[in-house]
Amino acid sequence: MSFYTRYRNIRRVREIANVFIKHGFGLIMDRIGLFEYLPLRKKRTMSDYNKTPVAVRVRMVLEELGPTFIKLGQMLSTRKDIIPGDILVELEKLQDEVKPFSTDEARSIISKELSRPLEEVFETFSEEPIASASISQVYKAKLISGEDVVVKVKRPNIEETVSEDLEIILDLAAFLEHRFEWARMYGLVELAEEFSDSLIKEMDFSREGRNAERFKKYFEDSKEVYIPEIFWEFTTSRVLTQEYVSGIKVTDVEALGRAQISSEKVAKNLATCYIKQILSFGLFHADPHPGNIIILNGGKIGLLDFGMVGALRETLKKQGMRLVIATAERDADTVCEVLLDMGISRKTVNLEELKSDVEYVMSKYCDVSFNEIKIGQVLTQMLEMARKYQIKVPSELALLAKTLITLEGILATLAPNLSIIEIAEPYVKEALRQSYSIKALKTNIYNSLNRIRAYGWGLPRHSMKIMEMIERGEIQLTLKHEKLDRLISRLDIISNRLAFSIIVASLIMGSSLMADQSRRLFLKIPVAELGFLIAGFMGFWLLISIMRSGRF
């Protein structure tokens, strides 16, 4: 069954295609084969769109297609290793704000999810939402027990809408990979699956609650960071009830001054908060825009909205630190090595060319002290390098780079002279010390031995599976000698020369016999002398060809 005939709702597929055509991407729709399968509106000419840049039209398409595609654009805005810079700038402008749905509907959903009337849960509940996004709406309320809370409620029927769009995106990615080499090179199916998994997780409010609880545990002894409490009795996958915390917006420097809170202290607390998350916990709040960070009394940091959280594997954390340190030390060889180690190369990389580009990037830091280097900027430049050489890096690293860029923008507003690397230095040293400690080495050796043992025990079983697949014809073995063609070519030349030599020798012998037996002419032509002449010419030609080949 073809890609386009398998959908239950062909109307949505047509709607998506027509939005692309509407904004000047009809030629692309034609090239991928949509016009063969769907009755679509007539393509417009590109002259209609000459005044609007392609990147702007891409953003307009995603905004018009709704929540799933807005989220897709926001996810792609973190992938500097895949998306060109001009499109990234536009994707970062995507706003996750839409027209609110009715409060009566929100009340009905909350009541149904909590299996009780709202009056039994809330003493007060705001008539208007305090925030409205593509996936949910947020209300301020007060519990019967007296606590002030915010209630996040999912939009009605949003699961069905997102599920349908994700199915289309996944199948379209598979269709494109089947037809086009560039789609296979960029791993569109893997990207689509990654996005689908991320969005499904973000739509599960109980998961967001668990994330908030994990961070609250991490910072339970901190005097600089506060995480609001989750009220689990009134939380489900579609409704999240969280402690209401009021404070000053992190970028409102004037309000901080009026409250006699030092913006430098806030900047230092915020930088330390994120450094701990990344280096100590391996888990970080990945959406640090000013609306999700508030400042409480005394400069304490309040983190809100844990729908987007990034996780760093230990190996990736070490590679990230090596990348930043190697860039600061102008060590181009190590930078190239790390880039190739932590990514998947889609083509053969010219190492000398890569090293030359890395050295050019590092030349920008020649007159910059180590403490003045922006970590997010370094990671971003390296991701752009990876895109140029088609090295696909882990999505966690791309998300980390985007998070650090946003964070450094906030820190620059609060304290322009603050060095995040200077604050991070003791944490980096501690992380490196722990990674090379006796305990860490013992753990690594133990894990390696366990993997070797598992591979050893599984080897016979895997070998039998491979043999069975070969017998069934599922695996085909092709043997190719890389220099065999050259050998065959040389043998062909040798055999031709040998045959040529035999002909020359035969002409000489034949002519000699004729010369001995008779002096007669054939049609007045001296046959023997002519044979000697031809043999001499051919012999001379053979000698010249051998000498020119350099193999005399």
LUMKE-733715 format. One record per residue (C-alpha): x, y, z; residue in one letter. Coordinates in nm, 3 decimals. Example, Ala and Ser with C-alpha at 12.3 -4.5 7.8 and 13.67 -1.06 7.14 Angstrom:
((1.230, -0.450, 0.780), 'A')
((1.367, -0.106, 0.714), 'S')
***
This chain:
((0.000, 0.000, 0.000), 'M')
((0.143, 0.341, -0.094), 'S')
((0.217, 0.618, 0.152), 'F')
((-0.076, 0.834, 0.047), 'Y')
((-0.350, 0.570, 0.037), 'T')
((-0.305, 0.445, 0.391), 'R')
((-0.447, 0.744, 0.575), 'Y')
((-0.781, 0.736, 0.752), 'R')
((-0.807, 1.113, 0.708), 'N')
((-0.685, 1.211, 0.363), 'I')
((-0.827, 1.559, 0.420), 'R')
((-0.545, 1.648, 0.663), 'R')
((-0.276, 1.529, 0.419), 'V')
((-0.429, 1.750, 0.147), 'R')
((-0.453, 2.041, 0.390), 'E')
((-0.082, 2.015, 0.481), 'I')
((0.023, 1.989, 0.116), 'A')
((-0.196, 2.285, 0.015), 'N')
((-0.048, 2.506, 0.290), 'V')
((0.300, 2.434, 0.153), 'F')
((0.180, 2.513, -0.200), 'I')
((0.008, 2.830, -0.079), 'K')
((0.340, 2.961, 0.053), 'H')
((0.538, 2.890, -0.262), 'G')
((0.662, 2.535, -0.213), 'F')
((0.460, 2.378, -0.495), 'G')
((0.773, 2.277, -0.686), 'L')
((0.892, 2.079, -0.384), 'I')
((0.552, 1.909, -0.354), 'M')
((0.577, 1.821, -0.722), 'D')
((0.928, 1.679, -0.692), 'R')
((0.841, 1.454, -0.400), 'I')
((0.545, 1.317, -0.596), 'G')
((0.239, 1.461, -0.420), 'L')
((0.067, 1.565, -0.742), 'F')
((0.068, 1.203, -0.857), 'E')
((-0.144, 1.094, -0.561), 'Y')
((-0.357, 1.387, -0.445), 'L')
((-0.591, 1.630, -0.624), 'P')
((-0.420, 1.952, -0.515), 'L')
((-0.475, 2.313, -0.606), 'R')
((-0.277, 2.466, -0.890), 'K')
((0.083, 2.554, -0.818), 'K')
((0.163, 2.922, -0.798), 'R')
((0.458, 3.072, -0.978), 'T')
((0.767, 3.166, -0.779), 'M')
((0.727, 3.529, -0.891), 'S')
((0.448, 3.554, -0.630), 'D')
((0.703, 3.496, -0.353), 'Y')
((1.015, 3.681, -0.466), 'N')
((0.970, 3.944, -0.195), 'K')
((0.937, 3.695, 0.090), 'T')
((1.252, 3.500, 0.191), 'P')
((1.229, 3.121, 0.196), 'V')
((1.309, 3.107, 0.570), 'A')
((1.017, 3.339, 0.652), 'V')
((0.780, 3.128, 0.441), 'R')
((0.893, 2.813, 0.622), 'V')
((0.798, 2.974, 0.955), 'R')
((0.462, 3.090, 0.814), 'M')
((0.384, 2.735, 0.696), 'V')
((0.454, 2.586, 1.040), 'L')
((0.248, 2.852, 1.218), 'E')
((-0.049, 2.795, 0.988), 'E')
((-0.036, 2.415, 1.028), 'L')
((-0.088, 2.439, 1.404), 'G')
((0.043, 2.294, 1.734), 'P')
((0.230, 1.985, 1.610), 'T')
((0.418, 2.174, 1.342), 'F')
((0.494, 2.468, 1.572), 'I')
((0.650, 2.220, 1.814), 'K')
((0.836, 2.059, 1.522), 'L')
((0.981, 2.398, 1.429), 'G')
((1.082, 2.466, 1.788), 'Q')
((1.258, 2.129, 1.805), 'M')
((1.438, 2.192, 1.474), 'L')
((1.548, 2.535, 1.601), 'S')
((1.788, 2.350, 1.835), 'T')
((1.946, 2.149, 1.551), 'R')
((2.224, 2.375, 1.428), 'K')
((2.397, 2.062, 1.302), 'D')
((2.115, 2.009, 1.048), 'I')
((1.929, 2.335, 0.974), 'I')
((2.087, 2.633, 0.789), 'P')
((2.134, 2.954, 0.987), 'G')
((1.875, 3.175, 0.813), 'D')
((1.598, 2.920, 0.871), 'I')
((1.709, 2.874, 1.235), 'L')
((1.663, 3.246, 1.299), 'V')
((1.302, 3.226, 1.176), 'E')
((1.226, 2.902, 1.363), 'L')
((1.336, 3.069, 1.687), 'E')
((1.058, 3.327, 1.630), 'K')
((0.784, 3.063, 1.643), 'L')
((0.540, 3.162, 1.914), 'Q')
((0.366, 2.894, 2.116), 'D')
((0.069, 3.122, 2.188), 'E')
((-0.274, 3.061, 2.038), 'V')
((-0.630, 3.171, 2.095), 'K')
((-0.760, 3.035, 2.429), 'P')
((-1.043, 2.785, 2.445), 'F')
((-1.339, 2.844, 2.675), 'S')
((-1.300, 2.825, 3.052), 'T')
((-1.619, 2.614, 3.071), 'D')
((-1.448, 2.350, 2.859), 'E')
((-1.139, 2.367, 3.079), 'A')
((-1.351, 2.322, 3.392), 'R')
((-1.527, 2.023, 3.235), 'S')
((-1.194, 1.855, 3.146), 'I')
((-1.052, 1.913, 3.497), 'I')
((-1.366, 1.783, 3.665), 'S')
((-1.366, 1.471, 3.447), 'K')
((-0.994, 1.405, 3.506), 'E')
((-1.019, 1.449, 3.885), 'L')
((-1.350, 1.255, 3.900), 'S')
((-1.516, 1.518, 4.117), 'R')
((-1.679, 1.863, 4.085), 'P')
((-1.441, 2.159, 4.086), 'L')
((-1.613, 2.299, 4.396), 'E')
((-1.485, 2.000, 4.596), 'E')
((-1.125, 2.076, 4.497), 'V')
((-1.088, 2.451, 4.453), 'F')
((-1.204, 2.733, 4.673), 'E')
((-1.151, 2.976, 4.383), 'T')
((-1.076, 2.927, 4.014), 'F')
((-0.994, 3.214, 3.775), 'S')
((-1.244, 3.297, 3.503), 'E')
((-0.972, 3.374, 3.247), 'E')
((-0.650, 3.179, 3.176), 'P')
((-0.323, 3.344, 3.278), 'I')
((-0.146, 3.175, 2.982), 'A')
((-0.257, 2.999, 2.665), 'S')
((-0.027, 2.777, 2.454), 'A')
((-0.072, 2.535, 2.166), 'S')
((-0.092, 2.230, 2.392), 'I')
((-0.246, 2.366, 2.712), 'S')
((-0.395, 2.653, 2.911), 'Q')
((-0.299, 2.770, 3.262), 'V')
((-0.534, 2.899, 3.534), 'Y')
((-0.475, 3.043, 3.877), 'K')
((-0.673, 2.879, 4.160), 'A')
((-0.687, 2.819, 4.533), 'K')
((-0.733, 2.474, 4.686), 'L')
((-0.994, 2.401, 4.950), 'I')
((-0.699, 2.342, 5.186), 'S')
((-0.584, 2.701, 5.128), 'G')
((-0.280, 2.669, 4.899), 'E')
((-0.248, 2.898, 4.598), 'D')
((-0.187, 2.691, 4.282), 'V')
((-0.168, 2.707, 3.906), 'V')
((-0.365, 2.449, 3.708), 'V')
((-0.242, 2.343, 3.367), 'K')
((-0.506, 2.177, 3.151), 'V')
((-0.460, 2.014, 2.812), 'K')
((-0.658, 2.143, 2.515), 'R')
((-0.965, 1.940, 2.416), 'P')
((-0.901, 1.674, 2.149), 'N')
((-0.535, 1.779, 2.123), 'I')
((-0.419, 1.415, 2.152), 'E')
((-0.613, 1.314, 1.840), 'E')
((-0.485, 1.615, 1.642), 'T')
((-0.122, 1.558, 1.742), 'V')
((-0.144, 1.181, 1.691), 'S')
((-0.276, 1.227, 1.336), 'E')
((-0.007, 1.483, 1.250), 'D')
((0.270, 1.268, 1.397), 'L')
((0.153, 0.971, 1.191), 'E')
((0.170, 1.184, 0.876), 'I')
((0.516, 1.322, 0.967), 'I')
((0.656, 0.974, 1.041), 'L')
((0.521, 0.819, 0.722), 'D')
((0.628, 1.116, 0.511), 'L')
((0.982, 1.082, 0.651), 'A')
((0.985, 0.711, 0.559), 'A')
((0.849, 0.790, 0.212), 'F')
((1.119, 1.053, 0.150), 'L')
((1.396, 0.824, 0.275), 'E')
((1.275, 0.555, 0.035), 'H')
((1.286, 0.792, -0.263), 'R')
((1.572, 1.036, -0.199), 'F')
((1.936, 0.997, -0.105), 'E')
((1.946, 1.334, 0.077), 'W')
((1.664, 1.216, 0.307), 'A')
((1.857, 0.899, 0.395), 'R')
((2.172, 1.107, 0.448), 'M')
((1.997, 1.332, 0.701), 'Y')
((1.817, 1.041, 0.871), 'G')
((1.466, 1.189, 0.843), 'L')
((1.296, 0.884, 0.997), 'V')
((1.520, 0.901, 1.302), 'E')
((1.455, 1.275, 1.336), 'L')
((1.079, 1.221, 1.305), 'A')
((1.082, 0.943, 1.565), 'E')
((1.289, 1.160, 1.799), 'E')
((1.042, 1.448, 1.763), 'F')
((0.741, 1.219, 1.807), 'S')
((0.884, 1.071, 2.126), 'D')
((0.970, 1.417, 2.263), 'S')
((0.626, 1.564, 2.192), 'L')
((0.438, 1.266, 2.336), 'I')
((0.644, 1.297, 2.655), 'K')
((0.585, 1.673, 2.673), 'E')
((0.208, 1.616, 2.648), 'M')
((0.210, 1.386, 2.951), 'D')
((0.163, 1.625, 3.244), 'F')
((0.227, 1.354, 3.502), 'S')
((0.575, 1.315, 3.349), 'R')
((0.628, 1.691, 3.378), 'E')
((0.528, 1.660, 3.743), 'G')
((0.784, 1.383, 3.798), 'R')
((1.052, 1.598, 3.636), 'N')
((0.969, 1.886, 3.872), 'A')
((0.982, 1.650, 4.168), 'E')
((1.327, 1.520, 4.063), 'R')
((1.463, 1.875, 4.042), 'F')
((1.305, 1.961, 4.377), 'K')
((1.492, 1.668, 4.530), 'K')
((1.819, 1.777, 4.363), 'Y')
((1.788, 2.127, 4.511), 'F')
((1.620, 2.039, 4.842), 'E')
((1.917, 2.167, 5.043), 'D')
((1.982, 2.471, 4.822), 'S')
((1.935, 2.825, 4.950), 'K')
((1.966, 2.969, 4.598), 'E')
((1.709, 2.762, 4.401), 'V')
((1.341, 2.686, 4.461), 'Y')
((1.121, 2.438, 4.273), 'I')
((0.740, 2.463, 4.320), 'P')
((0.561, 2.167, 4.479), 'E')
((0.341, 1.932, 4.275), 'I')
((-0.001, 1.839, 4.418), 'F')
((-0.026, 1.479, 4.300), 'W')
((-0.380, 1.428, 4.430), 'E')
((-0.496, 1.677, 4.166), 'F')
((-0.258, 1.581, 3.885), 'T')
((-0.315, 1.345, 3.591), 'T')
((-0.173, 1.306, 3.240), 'S')
((-0.407, 1.587, 3.124), 'R')
((-0.414, 1.813, 3.432), 'V')
((-0.119, 1.944, 3.635), 'L')
((-0.170, 2.122, 3.968), 'T')
((0.138, 2.302, 4.096), 'Q')
((0.220, 2.545, 4.374), 'E')
((0.177, 2.907, 4.268), 'Y')
((0.497, 3.106, 4.313), 'V')
((0.513, 3.480, 4.247), 'S')
((0.831, 3.672, 4.184), 'G')
((1.013, 3.913, 3.958), 'I')
((1.082, 3.825, 3.595), 'K')
((1.450, 3.736, 3.571), 'V')
((1.530, 3.995, 3.301), 'T')
((1.350, 4.284, 3.476), 'D')
((1.666, 4.454, 3.608), 'V')
((1.475, 4.769, 3.717), 'E')
((1.230, 4.567, 3.930), 'A')
((1.522, 4.381, 4.086), 'L')
((1.682, 4.715, 4.174), 'G')
((1.361, 4.841, 4.333), 'R')
((1.345, 4.521, 4.540), 'A')
((1.711, 4.579, 4.639), 'Q')
((1.817, 4.250, 4.484), 'I')
((2.162, 4.247, 4.323), 'S')
((2.139, 4.150, 3.954), 'S')
((2.501, 4.024, 3.976), 'E')
((2.402, 3.792, 4.259), 'K')
((2.102, 3.669, 4.060), 'V')
((2.326, 3.604, 3.758), 'A')
((2.576, 3.409, 3.967), 'K')
((2.299, 3.202, 4.131), 'N')
((2.141, 3.127, 3.793), 'L')
((2.474, 3.027, 3.635), 'A')
((2.558, 2.804, 3.931), 'T')
((2.212, 2.647, 3.916), 'C')
((2.257, 2.541, 3.553), 'Y')
((2.619, 2.431, 3.593), 'I')
((2.511, 2.197, 3.875), 'K')
((2.231, 2.058, 3.662), 'Q')
((2.460, 1.987, 3.367), 'I')
((2.777, 1.867, 3.540), 'L')
((2.650, 1.721, 3.868), 'S')
((2.301, 1.590, 3.789), 'F')
((2.331, 1.518, 3.415), 'G')
((1.975, 1.652, 3.382), 'L')
((1.891, 2.013, 3.294), 'F')
((1.591, 2.242, 3.259), 'H')
((1.596, 2.290, 2.881), 'A')
((1.358, 2.585, 2.842), 'D')
((1.520, 2.875, 3.033), 'P')
((1.340, 3.161, 2.863), 'H')
((1.259, 3.458, 3.092), 'P')
((0.896, 3.348, 3.141), 'G')
((1.009, 3.026, 3.309), 'N')
((1.252, 3.185, 3.557), 'I')
((1.140, 3.413, 3.841), 'I')
((1.337, 3.577, 4.121), 'I')
((1.215, 3.531, 4.477), 'L')
((1.311, 3.719, 4.792), 'N')
((1.685, 3.748, 4.847), 'G')
((1.768, 3.666, 4.483), 'G')
((1.657, 3.304, 4.502), 'K')
((1.594, 3.141, 4.163), 'I')
((1.251, 2.993, 4.095), 'G')
((1.233, 2.749, 3.802), 'L')
((0.896, 2.686, 3.634), 'L')
((0.769, 2.449, 3.360), 'D')
((0.957, 2.120, 3.339), 'F')
((0.791, 1.999, 3.020), 'G')
((1.123, 2.017, 2.835), 'M')
((1.415, 1.854, 3.013), 'V')
((1.749, 1.749, 2.866), 'G')
((1.954, 1.450, 2.981), 'A')
((2.328, 1.403, 2.931), 'L')
((2.498, 1.066, 2.927), 'R')
((2.827, 1.054, 3.113), 'E')
((3.027, 1.000, 2.793), 'T')
((2.855, 1.295, 2.622), 'L')
((2.920, 1.515, 2.925), 'K')
((3.294, 1.433, 2.909), 'K')
((3.305, 1.492, 2.535), 'Q')
((3.136, 1.830, 2.575), 'G')
((3.392, 1.937, 2.837), 'M')
((3.677, 1.815, 2.615), 'R')
((3.535, 2.012, 2.322), 'L')
((3.521, 2.341, 2.514), 'V')
((3.864, 2.294, 2.675), 'I')
((4.028, 2.192, 2.345), 'A')
((3.877, 2.500, 2.173), 'T')
((4.010, 2.727, 2.448), 'A')
((4.355, 2.566, 2.420), 'E')
((4.351, 2.595, 2.037), 'R')
((4.392, 2.218, 2.005), 'D')
((4.245, 2.157, 1.658), 'A')
((4.335, 1.787, 1.651), 'D')
((4.140, 1.715, 1.970), 'T')
((3.841, 1.921, 1.851), 'V')
((3.827, 1.719, 1.527), 'C')
((3.861, 1.394, 1.720), 'E')
((3.579, 1.483, 1.961), 'V')
((3.347, 1.599, 1.680), 'L')
((3.394, 1.270, 1.496), 'L')
((3.370, 1.061, 1.816), 'D')
((3.038, 1.201, 1.935), 'M')
((2.868, 1.217, 1.595), 'G')
((2.777, 0.993, 1.306), 'I')
((2.939, 1.094, 0.978), 'S')
((2.709, 1.066, 0.676), 'R')
((3.000, 1.084, 0.433), 'K')
((3.377, 1.046, 0.427), 'T')
((3.523, 1.349, 0.605), 'V')
((3.829, 1.528, 0.470), 'N')
((4.023, 1.557, 0.797), 'L')
((4.266, 1.820, 0.671), 'E')
((3.980, 2.039, 0.550), 'E')
((3.792, 1.990, 0.878), 'L')
((4.106, 2.078, 1.078), 'K')
((4.158, 2.391, 0.868), 'S')
((3.800, 2.508, 0.940), 'D')
((3.837, 2.430, 1.311), 'V')
((4.158, 2.633, 1.326), 'E')
((3.978, 2.922, 1.158), 'Y')
((3.703, 2.913, 1.423), 'V')
((3.959, 2.893, 1.704), 'M')
((4.149, 3.191, 1.564), 'S')
((3.855, 3.402, 1.684), 'K')
((3.958, 3.318, 2.042), 'Y')
((4.326, 3.409, 2.006), 'C')
((4.289, 3.737, 2.195), 'D')
((4.018, 3.613, 2.432), 'V')
((4.100, 3.486, 2.780), 'S')
((3.968, 3.147, 2.884), 'F')
((3.720, 3.302, 3.130), 'N')
((3.566, 3.522, 2.859), 'E')
((3.473, 3.233, 2.629), 'I')
((3.099, 3.170, 2.586), 'K')
((3.030, 2.796, 2.618), 'I')
((2.705, 2.812, 2.422), 'G')
((2.875, 3.003, 2.141), 'Q')
((3.156, 2.745, 2.119), 'V')
((2.910, 2.453, 2.105), 'L')
((2.697, 2.635, 1.847), 'T')
((2.994, 2.698, 1.619), 'Q')
((3.099, 2.334, 1.645), 'M')
((2.744, 2.222, 1.561), 'L')
((2.751, 2.445, 1.253), 'E')
((3.082, 2.280, 1.161), 'M')
((2.918, 1.939, 1.202), 'A')
((2.638, 2.044, 0.965), 'R')
((2.891, 2.150, 0.700), 'K')
((3.062, 1.810, 0.713), 'Y')
((2.734, 1.620, 0.757), 'Q')
((2.824, 1.487, 1.101), 'I')
((2.502, 1.412, 1.291), 'K')
((2.560, 1.487, 1.659), 'V')
((2.338, 1.366, 1.948), 'P')
((2.019, 1.567, 1.991), 'S')
((2.101, 1.615, 2.362), 'E')
((2.409, 1.817, 2.269), 'L')
((2.211, 2.033, 2.028), 'A')
((1.951, 2.097, 2.300), 'L')
((2.228, 2.181, 2.549), 'L')
((2.382, 2.433, 2.307), 'A')
((2.042, 2.603, 2.258), 'K')
((1.986, 2.610, 2.637), 'T')
((2.328, 2.764, 2.704), 'L')
((2.282, 3.028, 2.432), 'I')
((1.950, 3.134, 2.593), 'T')
((2.105, 3.127, 2.940), 'L')
((2.406, 3.335, 2.836), 'E')
((2.169, 3.593, 2.686), 'G')
((1.993, 3.628, 3.024), 'I')
((2.325, 3.646, 3.210), 'L')
((2.447, 3.919, 2.974), 'A')
((2.138, 4.126, 3.066), 'T')
((2.192, 4.076, 3.439), 'L')
((2.572, 4.098, 3.462), 'A')
((2.759, 4.164, 3.134), 'P')
((3.101, 4.093, 3.291), 'N')
((3.007, 3.762, 3.450), 'L')
((3.214, 3.463, 3.330), 'S')
((3.018, 3.140, 3.328), 'I')
((3.341, 2.946, 3.268), 'I')
((3.496, 3.098, 3.579), 'E')
((3.196, 2.984, 3.784), 'I')
((3.202, 2.642, 3.616), 'A')
((3.576, 2.583, 3.669), 'E')
((3.556, 2.413, 4.013), 'P')
((3.264, 2.196, 3.897), 'Y')
((3.455, 2.094, 3.582), 'V')
((3.761, 2.003, 3.790), 'K')
((3.547, 1.800, 4.027), 'E')
((3.369, 1.624, 3.740), 'A')
((3.706, 1.539, 3.579), 'L')
((3.848, 1.423, 3.913), 'R')
((3.552, 1.194, 3.968), 'Q')
((3.570, 1.055, 3.613), 'S')
((3.933, 0.951, 3.670), 'Y')
((3.896, 0.837, 4.030), 'S')
((3.971, 0.480, 4.138), 'I')
((3.600, 0.420, 4.192), 'K')
((3.513, 0.540, 3.840), 'A')
((3.791, 0.333, 3.684), 'L')
((3.676, 0.022, 3.873), 'K')
((3.318, 0.083, 3.758), 'T')
((3.428, 0.128, 3.395), 'N')
((3.641, -0.188, 3.405), 'I')
((3.356, -0.385, 3.566), 'Y')
((3.106, -0.262, 3.304), 'N')
((3.347, -0.337, 3.019), 'S')
((3.411, -0.691, 3.146), 'L')
((3.035, -0.747, 3.178), 'N')
((2.983, -0.638, 2.817), 'R')
((3.268, -0.861, 2.698), 'I')
((3.120, -1.155, 2.890), 'R')
((2.775, -1.088, 2.743), 'A')
((2.920, -1.070, 2.390), 'Y')
((3.115, -1.392, 2.450), 'G')
((2.813, -1.590, 2.575), 'W')
((2.597, -1.455, 2.294), 'G')
((2.850, -1.517, 2.016), 'L')
((2.741, -1.877, 1.930), 'P')
((2.374, -1.774, 1.921), 'R')
((2.442, -1.470, 1.703), 'H')
((2.667, -1.677, 1.475), 'S')
((2.389, -1.935, 1.423), 'M')
((2.143, -1.654, 1.342), 'K')
((2.380, -1.512, 1.082), 'I')
((2.430, -1.858, 0.924), 'M')
((2.052, -1.914, 0.912), 'E')
((2.002, -1.573, 0.747), 'M')
((2.267, -1.659, 0.486), 'I')
((2.092, -1.991, 0.416), 'E')
((1.756, -1.814, 0.371), 'R')
((1.919, -1.563, 0.136), 'G')
((1.855, -1.268, 0.369), 'E')
((2.228, -1.188, 0.367), 'I')
((2.433, -1.182, 0.050), 'Q')
((2.810, -1.196, 0.060), 'L')
((2.998, -1.007, -0.209), 'T')
((3.373, -1.057, -0.235), 'L')
((3.574, -0.788, -0.406), 'K')
((3.949, -0.758, -0.442), 'H')
((4.031, -0.387, -0.449), 'E')
((4.336, -0.428, -0.679), 'K')
((4.205, -0.721, -0.883), 'L')
((4.091, -0.497, -1.171), 'D')
((4.442, -0.351, -1.200), 'R')
((4.593, -0.701, -1.199), 'L')
((4.355, -0.817, -1.473), 'I')
((4.439, -0.508, -1.676), 'S')
((4.812, -0.578, -1.645), 'R')
((4.765, -0.942, -1.743), 'L')
((4.564, -0.832, -2.044), 'D')
((4.846, -0.600, -2.153), 'I')
((5.106, -0.876, -2.102), 'I')
((4.903, -1.130, -2.302), 'S')
((4.855, -0.878, -2.584), 'N')
((5.227, -0.807, -2.596), 'R')
((5.304, -1.179, -2.591), 'L')
((5.068, -1.240, -2.882), 'A')
((5.218, -0.941, -3.061), 'F')
((5.569, -1.082, -3.009), 'S')
((5.466, -1.423, -3.144), 'I')
((5.325, -1.260, -3.459), 'I')
((5.648, -1.062, -3.509), 'V')
((5.858, -1.377, -3.458), 'A')
((5.633, -1.568, -3.701), 'S')
((5.674, -1.298, -3.966), 'L')
((6.051, -1.308, -3.927), 'I')
((6.065, -1.689, -3.947), 'M')
((5.825, -1.702, -4.242), 'G')
((6.011, -1.435, -4.430), 'S')
((6.342, -1.617, -4.368), 'S')
((6.206, -1.944, -4.507), 'L')
((6.074, -1.771, -4.815), 'M')
((6.403, -1.592, -4.865), 'A')
((6.594, -1.922, -4.851), 'D')
((6.360, -2.108, -5.085), 'Q')
((6.302, -1.858, -5.358), 'S')
((6.386, -1.521, -5.488), 'R')
((6.054, -1.497, -5.676), 'R')
((5.831, -1.196, -5.652), 'L')
((5.458, -1.201, -5.583), 'F')
((5.289, -0.954, -5.817), 'L')
((5.634, -0.795, -5.854), 'K')
((5.654, -0.744, -5.475), 'I')
((5.956, -0.894, -5.286), 'P')
((5.762, -1.095, -5.028), 'V')
((6.055, -1.187, -4.801), 'A')
((6.189, -0.832, -4.785), 'E')
((5.838, -0.699, -4.717), 'L')
((5.790, -0.953, -4.432), 'G')
((6.119, -0.844, -4.274), 'F')
((6.014, -0.477, -4.306), 'L')
((5.672, -0.535, -4.139), 'I')
((5.829, -0.749, -3.864), 'A')
((6.093, -0.482, -3.798), 'G')
((5.827, -0.207, -3.781), 'F')
((5.607, -0.408, -3.542), 'M')
((5.906, -0.505, -3.327), 'G')
((6.014, -0.142, -3.304), 'F')
((5.656, -0.038, -3.207), 'W')
((5.648, -0.305, -2.933), 'L')
((5.985, -0.186, -2.797), 'L')
((5.869, 0.178, -2.786), 'I')
((5.544, 0.089, -2.602), 'S')
((5.735, -0.111, -2.341), 'I')
((5.984, 0.172, -2.288), 'M')
((5.703, 0.431, -2.255), 'R')
((5.527, 0.219, -1.990), 'S')
((5.838, 0.245, -1.772), 'G')
((5.859, -0.130, -1.732), 'R')
((6.148, -0.207, -1.967), 'F')
***
